Amino acid sequence: QVQLVESGGGLVQAGGSLRLSCVASGRAISTFAMGWFRQAPGKEREFVGAIGWSGGKRSEYADSVKGRFTISRDNAANTMYLQMNDLKPEDTAGYSCVQDKSPYGLPSRSLAYGYWGQGTQVTVSS
């Protein structure tokens, strides 16, 4: 059974930084594409960024976060991270990590990931 547990959210001032973590259990993350989505109140869920499986070394980011957010993974710790710098009030949302169901995938902006975490809240004050 795959489980994804996010942590690291909180309240930060505009211009600040946060690092979110996503700890996976049930299988090794190295062979699976993973990513982050976010959803603000009253808005649709939106893609933030994703990385392909470890051997592919590809990543994708939403234009709104490109250059500010970086996804990385620590395969030994079975953990994926989202480093968020220069945060803006519009980054306020619940952030969820995702994992592809099938191995050796490329990063995708699609919502069709097989596994989702419960999410962690990020609030950016102006």
Chimera marker file (.cmm) of the C-alpha trace (Angstrom):
<marker_set name="trace">
<marker id="1" x="0.000" y="0.000" z="0.000" r="1" g="1" b="0" radius="0.5"/>
<marker id="2" x="1.534" y="3.301" z="-1.127" r="1" g="1" b="0" radius="0.5"/>
<marker id="3" x="1.199" y="6.194" z="1.274" r="1" g="1" b="0" radius="0.5"/>
<marker id="4" x="2.381" y="9.765" z="0.803" r="1" g="1" b="0" radius="0.5"/>
<marker id="5" x="2.659" y="12.101" z="3.774" r="1" g="1" b="0" radius="0.5"/>
<marker id="6" x="3.427" y="15.789" z="3.345" r="1" g="1" b="0" radius="0.5"/>
<marker id="7" x="4.867" y="18.146" z="5.920" r="1" g="1" b="0" radius="0.5"/>
<marker id="8" x="6.570" y="21.516" z="6.127" r="1" g="1" b="0" radius="0.5"/>
<marker id="9" x="3.685" y="23.832" z="5.423" r="1" g="1" b="0" radius="0.5"/>
<marker id="10" x="2.991" y="26.898" z="7.511" r="1" g="1" b="0" radius="0.5"/>
<marker id="11" x="2.607" y="30.653" z="7.592" r="1" g="1" b="0" radius="0.5"/>
<marker id="12" x="5.310" y="32.767" z="5.970" r="1" g="1" b="0" radius="0.5"/>
<marker id="13" x="5.646" y="36.372" z="4.881" r="1" g="1" b="0" radius="0.5"/>
<marker id="14" x="5.853" y="37.303" z="1.230" r="1" g="1" b="0" radius="0.5"/>
<marker id="15" x="9.390" y="36.914" z="-0.031" r="1" g="1" b="0" radius="0.5"/>
<marker id="16" x="10.114" y="34.106" z="2.408" r="1" g="1" b="0" radius="0.5"/>
<marker id="17" x="10.873" y="30.448" z="1.828" r="1" g="1" b="0" radius="0.5"/>
<marker id="18" x="9.503" y="27.067" z="2.839" r="1" g="1" b="0" radius="0.5"/>
<marker id="19" x="10.513" y="23.513" z="2.073" r="1" g="1" b="0" radius="0.5"/>
<marker id="20" x="7.805" y="20.893" z="1.834" r="1" g="1" b="0" radius="0.5"/>
<marker id="21" x="8.568" y="17.217" z="2.280" r="1" g="1" b="0" radius="0.5"/>
<marker id="22" x="6.708" y="14.203" z="0.978" r="1" g="1" b="0" radius="0.5"/>
<marker id="23" x="7.641" y="10.926" z="2.628" r="1" g="1" b="0" radius="0.5"/>
<marker id="24" x="6.580" y="7.854" z="0.703" r="1" g="1" b="0" radius="0.5"/>
<marker id="25" x="6.037" y="4.371" z="2.070" r="1" g="1" b="0" radius="0.5"/>
<marker id="26" x="5.117" y="1.116" z="0.433" r="1" g="1" b="0" radius="0.5"/>
<marker id="27" x="7.617" y="1.194" z="-2.413" r="1" g="1" b="0" radius="0.5"/>
<marker id="28" x="10.829" y="2.935" z="-3.459" r="1" g="1" b="0" radius="0.5"/>
<marker id="29" x="10.305" y="6.316" z="-5.115" r="1" g="1" b="0" radius="0.5"/>
<marker id="30" x="13.325" y="6.137" z="-7.397" r="1" g="1" b="0" radius="0.5"/>
<marker id="31" x="11.512" y="4.450" z="-10.279" r="1" g="1" b="0" radius="0.5"/>
<marker id="32" x="8.368" y="6.599" z="-10.218" r="1" g="1" b="0" radius="0.5"/>
<marker id="33" x="7.495" y="10.054" z="-11.465" r="1" g="1" b="0" radius="0.5"/>
<marker id="34" x="6.306" y="12.324" z="-8.671" r="1" g="1" b="0" radius="0.5"/>
<marker id="35" x="4.995" y="15.834" z="-8.363" r="1" g="1" b="0" radius="0.5"/>
<marker id="36" x="3.115" y="18.544" z="-6.514" r="1" g="1" b="0" radius="0.5"/>
<marker id="37" x="-0.311" y="20.065" z="-7.022" r="1" g="1" b="0" radius="0.5"/>
<marker id="38" x="-1.998" y="22.835" z="-5.080" r="1" g="1" b="0" radius="0.5"/>
<marker id="39" x="-5.513" y="24.052" z="-4.506" r="1" g="1" b="0" radius="0.5"/>
<marker id="40" x="-6.625" y="27.361" z="-3.097" r="1" g="1" b="0" radius="0.5"/>
<marker id="41" x="-10.121" y="27.892" z="-1.634" r="1" g="1" b="0" radius="0.5"/>
<marker id="42" x="-12.666" y="28.340" z="-4.381" r="1" g="1" b="0" radius="0.5"/>
<marker id="43" x="-10.184" y="27.482" z="-7.114" r="1" g="1" b="0" radius="0.5"/>
<marker id="44" x="-9.431" y="24.402" z="-9.139" r="1" g="1" b="0" radius="0.5"/>
<marker id="45" x="-6.520" y="22.169" z="-8.330" r="1" g="1" b="0" radius="0.5"/>
<marker id="46" x="-3.471" y="23.217" z="-10.309" r="1" g="1" b="0" radius="0.5"/>
<marker id="47" x="-0.181" y="21.673" z="-11.283" r="1" g="1" b="0" radius="0.5"/>
<marker id="48" x="2.920" y="23.011" z="-9.528" r="1" g="1" b="0" radius="0.5"/>
<marker id="49" x="5.755" y="20.797" z="-10.724" r="1" g="1" b="0" radius="0.5"/>
<marker id="50" x="6.871" y="17.232" z="-11.308" r="1" g="1" b="0" radius="0.5"/>
<marker id="51" x="9.969" y="15.120" z="-11.762" r="1" g="1" b="0" radius="0.5"/>
<marker id="52" x="10.342" y="11.964" z="-13.772" r="1" g="1" b="0" radius="0.5"/>
<marker id="53" x="11.802" y="8.748" z="-12.442" r="1" g="1" b="0" radius="0.5"/>
<marker id="54" x="15.382" y="9.037" z="-11.201" r="1" g="1" b="0" radius="0.5"/>
<marker id="55" x="16.964" y="7.683" z="-14.360" r="1" g="1" b="0" radius="0.5"/>
<marker id="56" x="15.190" y="10.145" z="-16.613" r="1" g="1" b="0" radius="0.5"/>
<marker id="57" x="16.251" y="13.314" z="-14.772" r="1" g="1" b="0" radius="0.5"/>
<marker id="58" x="13.504" y="15.453" z="-16.276" r="1" g="1" b="0" radius="0.5"/>
<marker id="59" x="11.315" y="18.019" z="-14.572" r="1" g="1" b="0" radius="0.5"/>
<marker id="60" x="8.397" y="20.284" z="-15.393" r="1" g="1" b="0" radius="0.5"/>
<marker id="61" x="7.126" y="23.383" z="-13.600" r="1" g="1" b="0" radius="0.5"/>
<marker id="62" x="4.122" y="25.641" z="-13.893" r="1" g="1" b="0" radius="0.5"/>
<marker id="63" x="5.008" y="29.022" z="-15.358" r="1" g="1" b="0" radius="0.5"/>
<marker id="64" x="3.795" y="30.705" z="-12.181" r="1" g="1" b="0" radius="0.5"/>
<marker id="65" x="6.482" y="29.005" z="-10.066" r="1" g="1" b="0" radius="0.5"/>
<marker id="66" x="9.307" y="28.534" z="-12.549" r="1" g="1" b="0" radius="0.5"/>
<marker id="67" x="12.548" y="29.970" z="-11.182" r="1" g="1" b="0" radius="0.5"/>
<marker id="68" x="11.175" y="30.112" z="-7.617" r="1" g="1" b="0" radius="0.5"/>
<marker id="69" x="10.263" y="26.493" z="-6.822" r="1" g="1" b="0" radius="0.5"/>
<marker id="70" x="12.501" y="23.438" z="-7.135" r="1" g="1" b="0" radius="0.5"/>
<marker id="71" x="11.616" y="19.778" z="-6.752" r="1" g="1" b="0" radius="0.5"/>
<marker id="72" x="14.213" y="17.270" z="-5.620" r="1" g="1" b="0" radius="0.5"/>
<marker id="73" x="14.246" y="13.789" z="-4.224" r="1" g="1" b="0" radius="0.5"/>
<marker id="74" x="16.321" y="11.793" z="-1.747" r="1" g="1" b="0" radius="0.5"/>
<marker id="75" x="15.922" y="8.207" z="-2.801" r="1" g="1" b="0" radius="0.5"/>
<marker id="76" x="17.703" y="6.874" z="0.272" r="1" g="1" b="0" radius="0.5"/>
<marker id="77" x="15.154" y="8.633" z="2.481" r="1" g="1" b="0" radius="0.5"/>
<marker id="78" x="12.288" y="7.835" z="0.084" r="1" g="1" b="0" radius="0.5"/>
<marker id="79" x="11.379" y="11.508" z="0.240" r="1" g="1" b="0" radius="0.5"/>
<marker id="80" x="10.573" y="14.201" z="-2.308" r="1" g="1" b="0" radius="0.5"/>
<marker id="81" x="10.957" y="17.896" z="-1.557" r="1" g="1" b="0" radius="0.5"/>
<marker id="82" x="9.514" y="21.147" z="-2.839" r="1" g="1" b="0" radius="0.5"/>
<marker id="83" x="11.773" y="24.107" z="-2.122" r="1" g="1" b="0" radius="0.5"/>
<marker id="84" x="9.732" y="27.288" z="-2.422" r="1" g="1" b="0" radius="0.5"/>
<marker id="85" x="11.555" y="30.622" z="-2.529" r="1" g="1" b="0" radius="0.5"/>
<marker id="86" x="10.320" y="34.179" z="-2.972" r="1" g="1" b="0" radius="0.5"/>
<marker id="87" x="6.835" y="33.166" z="-1.917" r="1" g="1" b="0" radius="0.5"/>
<marker id="88" x="3.891" y="35.325" z="-2.922" r="1" g="1" b="0" radius="0.5"/>
<marker id="89" x="0.387" y="35.630" z="-1.441" r="1" g="1" b="0" radius="0.5"/>
<marker id="90" x="-0.980" y="33.908" z="-4.540" r="1" g="1" b="0" radius="0.5"/>
<marker id="91" x="1.027" y="30.812" z="-3.588" r="1" g="1" b="0" radius="0.5"/>
<marker id="92" x="-1.334" y="30.328" z="-0.645" r="1" g="1" b="0" radius="0.5"/>
<marker id="93" x="-2.949" y="26.905" z="-1.058" r="1" g="1" b="0" radius="0.5"/>
<marker id="94" x="-3.044" y="23.334" z="0.156" r="1" g="1" b="0" radius="0.5"/>
<marker id="95" x="-0.138" y="21.467" z="-1.423" r="1" g="1" b="0" radius="0.5"/>
<marker id="96" x="-0.387" y="17.760" z="-2.197" r="1" g="1" b="0" radius="0.5"/>
<marker id="97" x="2.290" y="15.404" z="-3.427" r="1" g="1" b="0" radius="0.5"/>
<marker id="98" x="1.538" y="12.767" z="-6.010" r="1" g="1" b="0" radius="0.5"/>
<marker id="99" x="3.139" y="9.633" z="-7.383" r="1" g="1" b="0" radius="0.5"/>
<marker id="100" x="2.661" y="7.840" z="-10.668" r="1" g="1" b="0" radius="0.5"/>
<marker id="101" x="1.103" y="4.406" z="-10.528" r="1" g="1" b="0" radius="0.5"/>
<marker id="102" x="3.391" y="2.914" z="-13.183" r="1" g="1" b="0" radius="0.5"/>
<marker id="103" x="7.213" y="3.010" z="-13.127" r="1" g="1" b="0" radius="0.5"/>
<marker id="104" x="9.638" y="4.844" z="-15.394" r="1" g="1" b="0" radius="0.5"/>
<marker id="105" x="7.263" y="7.666" z="-16.206" r="1" g="1" b="0" radius="0.5"/>
<marker id="106" x="7.988" y="11.200" z="-17.383" r="1" g="1" b="0" radius="0.5"/>
<marker id="107" x="6.886" y="14.245" z="-15.403" r="1" g="1" b="0" radius="0.5"/>
<marker id="108" x="3.303" y="15.092" z="-16.223" r="1" g="1" b="0" radius="0.5"/>
<marker id="109" x="0.970" y="18.042" z="-15.680" r="1" g="1" b="0" radius="0.5"/>
<marker id="110" x="-2.003" y="15.716" z="-15.787" r="1" g="1" b="0" radius="0.5"/>
<marker id="111" x="-4.123" y="14.999" z="-12.732" r="1" g="1" b="0" radius="0.5"/>
<marker id="112" x="-3.982" y="11.278" z="-13.553" r="1" g="1" b="0" radius="0.5"/>
<marker id="113" x="-1.487" y="10.324" z="-10.858" r="1" g="1" b="0" radius="0.5"/>
<marker id="114" x="-2.299" y="7.127" z="-9.054" r="1" g="1" b="0" radius="0.5"/>
<marker id="115" x="-1.424" y="8.186" z="-5.513" r="1" g="1" b="0" radius="0.5"/>
<marker id="116" x="-2.078" y="11.407" z="-3.621" r="1" g="1" b="0" radius="0.5"/>
<marker id="117" x="-1.128" y="12.652" z="-0.194" r="1" g="1" b="0" radius="0.5"/>
<marker id="118" x="-3.493" y="14.428" z="2.185" r="1" g="1" b="0" radius="0.5"/>
<marker id="119" x="-1.805" y="17.785" z="1.725" r="1" g="1" b="0" radius="0.5"/>
<marker id="120" x="-0.145" y="20.482" z="3.775" r="1" g="1" b="0" radius="0.5"/>
<marker id="121" x="-1.285" y="24.095" z="4.006" r="1" g="1" b="0" radius="0.5"/>
<marker id="122" x="0.912" y="26.978" z="2.903" r="1" g="1" b="0" radius="0.5"/>
<marker id="123" x="-0.193" y="30.506" z="3.756" r="1" g="1" b="0" radius="0.5"/>
<marker id="124" x="1.747" y="33.519" z="2.517" r="1" g="1" b="0" radius="0.5"/>
<marker id="125" x="0.952" y="36.862" z="4.108" r="1" g="1" b="0" radius="0.5"/>
<marker id="126" x="1.489" y="40.172" z="2.313" r="1" g="1" b="0" radius="0.5"/>
<link id1="1" id2="2" r="1" g="1" b="0" radius="0.2"/>
<link id1="2" id2="3" r="1" g="1" b="0" radius="0.2"/>
<link id1="3" id2="4" r="1" g="1" b="0" radius="0.2"/>
<link id1="4" id2="5" r="1" g="1" b="0" radius="0.2"/>
<link id1="5" id2="6" r="1" g="1" b="0" radius="0.2"/>
<link id1="6" id2="7" r="1" g="1" b="0" radius="0.2"/>
<link id1="7" id2="8" r="1" g="1" b="0" radius="0.2"/>
<link id1="8" id2="9" r="1" g="1" b="0" radius="0.2"/>
<link id1="9" id2="10" r="1" g="1" b="0" radius="0.2"/>
<link id1="10" id2="11" r="1" g="1" b="0" radius="0.2"/>
<link id1="11" id2="12" r="1" g="1" b="0" radius="0.2"/>
<link id1="12" id2="13" r="1" g="1" b="0" radius="0.2"/>
<link id1="13" id2="14" r="1" g="1" b="0" radius="0.2"/>
<link id1="14" id2="15" r="1" g="1" b="0" radius="0.2"/>
<link id1="15" id2="16" r="1" g="1" b="0" radius="0.2"/>
<link id1="16" id2="17" r="1" g="1" b="0" radius="0.2"/>
<link id1="17" id2="18" r="1" g="1" b="0" radius="0.2"/>
<link id1="18" id2="19" r="1" g="1" b="0" radius="0.2"/>
<link id1="19" id2="20" r="1" g="1" b="0" radius="0.2"/>
<link id1="20" id2="21" r="1" g="1" b="0" radius="0.2"/>
<link id1="21" id2="22" r="1" g="1" b="0" radius="0.2"/>
<link id1="22" id2="23" r="1" g="1" b="0" radius="0.2"/>
<link id1="23" id2="24" r="1" g="1" b="0" radius="0.2"/>
<link id1="24" id2="25" r="1" g="1" b="0" radius="0.2"/>
<link id1="25" id2="26" r="1" g="1" b="0" radius="0.2"/>
<link id1="26" id2="27" r="1" g="1" b="0" radius="0.2"/>
<link id1="27" id2="28" r="1" g="1" b="0" radius="0.2"/>
<link id1="28" id2="29" r="1" g="1" b="0" radius="0.2"/>
<link id1="29" id2="30" r="1" g="1" b="0" radius="0.2"/>
<link id1="30" id2="31" r="1" g="1" b="0" radius="0.2"/>
<link id1="31" id2="32" r="1" g="1" b="0" radius="0.2"/>
<link id1="32" id2="33" r="1" g="1" b="0" radius="0.2"/>
<link id1="33" id2="34" r="1" g="1" b="0" radius="0.2"/>
<link id1="34" id2="35" r="1" g="1" b="0" radius="0.2"/>
<link id1="35" id2="36" r="1" g="1" b="0" radius="0.2"/>
<link id1="36" id2="37" r="1" g="1" b="0" radius="0.2"/>
<link id1="37" id2="38" r="1" g="1" b="0" radius="0.2"/>
<link id1="38" id2="39" r="1" g="1" b="0" radius="0.2"/>
<link id1="39" id2="40" r="1" g="1" b="0" radius="0.2"/>
<link id1="40" id2="41" r="1" g="1" b="0" radius="0.2"/>
<link id1="41" id2="42" r="1" g="1" b="0" radius="0.2"/>
<link id1="42" id2="43" r="1" g="1" b="0" radius="0.2"/>
<link id1="43" id2="44" r="1" g="1" b="0" radius="0.2"/>
<link id1="44" id2="45" r="1" g="1" b="0" radius="0.2"/>
<link id1="45" id2="46" r="1" g="1" b="0" radius="0.2"/>
<link id1="46" id2="47" r="1" g="1" b="0" radius="0.2"/>
<link id1="47" id2="48" r="1" g="1" b="0" radius="0.2"/>
<link id1="48" id2="49" r="1" g="1" b="0" radius="0.2"/>
<link id1="49" id2="50" r="1" g="1" b="0" radius="0.2"/>
<link id1="50" id2="51" r="1" g="1" b="0" radius="0.2"/>
<link id1="51" id2="52" r="1" g="1" b="0" radius="0.2"/>
<link id1="52" id2="53" r="1" g="1" b="0" radius="0.2"/>
<link id1="53" id2="54" r="1" g="1" b="0" radius="0.2"/>
<link id1="54" id2="55" r="1" g="1" b="0" radius="0.2"/>
<link id1="55" id2="56" r="1" g="1" b="0" radius="0.2"/>
<link id1="56" id2="57" r="1" g="1" b="0" radius="0.2"/>
<link id1="57" id2="58" r="1" g="1" b="0" radius="0.2"/>
<link id1="58" id2="59" r="1" g="1" b="0" radius="0.2"/>
<link id1="59" id2="60" r="1" g="1" b="0" radius="0.2"/>
<link id1="60" id2="61" r="1" g="1" b="0" radius="0.2"/>
<link id1="61" id2="62" r="1" g="1" b="0" radius="0.2"/>
<link id1="62" id2="63" r="1" g="1" b="0" radius="0.2"/>
<link id1="63" id2="64" r="1" g="1" b="0" radius="0.2"/>
<link id1="64" id2="65" r="1" g="1" b="0" radius="0.2"/>
<link id1="65" id2="66" r="1" g="1" b="0" radius="0.2"/>
<link id1="66" id2="67" r="1" g="1" b="0" radius="0.2"/>
<link id1="67" id2="68" r="1" g="1" b="0" radius="0.2"/>
<link id1="68" id2="69" r="1" g="1" b="0" radius="0.2"/>
<link id1="69" id2="70" r="1" g="1" b="0" radius="0.2"/>
<link id1="70" id2="71" r="1" g="1" b="0" radius="0.2"/>
<link id1="71" id2="72" r="1" g="1" b="0" radius="0.2"/>
<link id1="72" id2="73" r="1" g="1" b="0" radius="0.2"/>
<link id1="73" id2="74" r="1" g="1" b="0" radius="0.2"/>
<link id1="74" id2="75" r="1" g="1" b="0" radius="0.2"/>
<link id1="75" id2="76" r="1" g="1" b="0" radius="0.2"/>
<link id1="76" id2="77" r="1" g="1" b="0" radius="0.2"/>
<link id1="77" id2="78" r="1" g="1" b="0" radius="0.2"/>
<link id1="78" id2="79" r="1" g="1" b="0" radius="0.2"/>
<link id1="79" id2="80" r="1" g="1" b="0" radius="0.2"/>
<link id1="80" id2="81" r="1" g="1" b="0" radius="0.2"/>
<link id1="81" id2="82" r="1" g="1" b="0" radius="0.2"/>
<link id1="82" id2="83" r="1" g="1" b="0" radius="0.2"/>
<link id1="83" id2="84" r="1" g="1" b="0" radius="0.2"/>
<link id1="84" id2="85" r="1" g="1" b="0" radius="0.2"/>
<link id1="85" id2="86" r="1" g="1" b="0" radius="0.2"/>
<link id1="86" id2="87" r="1" g="1" b="0" radius="0.2"/>
<link id1="87" id2="88" r="1" g="1" b="0" radius="0.2"/>
<link id1="88" id2="89" r="1" g="1" b="0" radius="0.2"/>
<link id1="89" id2="90" r="1" g="1" b="0" radius="0.2"/>
<link id1="90" id2="91" r="1" g="1" b="0" radius="0.2"/>
<link id1="91" id2="92" r="1" g="1" b="0" radius="0.2"/>
<link id1="92" id2="93" r="1" g="1" b="0" radius="0.2"/>
<link id1="93" id2="94" r="1" g="1" b="0" radius="0.2"/>
<link id1="94" id2="95" r="1" g="1" b="0" radius="0.2"/>
<link id1="95" id2="96" r="1" g="1" b="0" radius="0.2"/>
<link id1="96" id2="97" r="1" g="1" b="0" radius="0.2"/>
<link id1="97" id2="98" r="1" g="1" b="0" radius="0.2"/>
<link id1="98" id2="99" r="1" g="1" b="0" radius="0.2"/>
<link id1="99" id2="100" r="1" g="1" b="0" radius="0.2"/>
<link id1="100" id2="101" r="1" g="1" b="0" radius="0.2"/>
<link id1="101" id2="102" r="1" g="1" b="0" radius="0.2"/>
<link id1="102" id2="103" r="1" g="1" b="0" radius="0.2"/>
<link id1="103" id2="104" r="1" g="1" b="0" radius="0.2"/>
<link id1="104" id2="105" r="1" g="1" b="0" radius="0.2"/>
<link id1="105" id2="106" r="1" g="1" b="0" radius="0.2"/>
<link id1="106" id2="107" r="1" g="1" b="0" radius="0.2"/>
<link id1="107" id2="108" r="1" g="1" b="0" radius="0.2"/>
<link id1="108" id2="109" r="1" g="1" b="0" radius="0.2"/>
<link id1="109" id2="110" r="1" g="1" b="0" radius="0.2"/>
<link id1="110" id2="111" r="1" g="1" b="0" radius="0.2"/>
<link id1="111" id2="112" r="1" g="1" b="0" radius="0.2"/>
<link id1="112" id2="113" r="1" g="1" b="0" radius="0.2"/>
<link id1="113" id2="114" r="1" g="1" b="0" radius="0.2"/>
<link id1="114" id2="115" r="1" g="1" b="0" radius="0.2"/>
<link id1="115" id2="116" r="1" g="1" b="0" radius="0.2"/>
<link id1="116" id2="117" r="1" g="1" b="0" radius="0.2"/>
<link id1="117" id2="118" r="1" g="1" b="0" radius="0.2"/>
<link id1="118" id2="119" r="1" g="1" b="0" radius="0.2"/>
<link id1="119" id2="120" r="1" g="1" b="0" radius="0.2"/>
<link id1="120" id2="121" r="1" g="1" b="0" radius="0.2"/>
<link id1="121" id2="122" r="1" g="1" b="0" radius="0.2"/>
<link id1="122" id2="123" r="1" g="1" b="0" radius="0.2"/>
<link id1="123" id2="124" r="1" g="1" b="0" radius="0.2"/>
<link id1="124" id2="125" r="1" g="1" b="0" radius="0.2"/>
<link id1="125" id2="126" r="1" g="1" b="0" radius="0.2"/>
</marker_set>
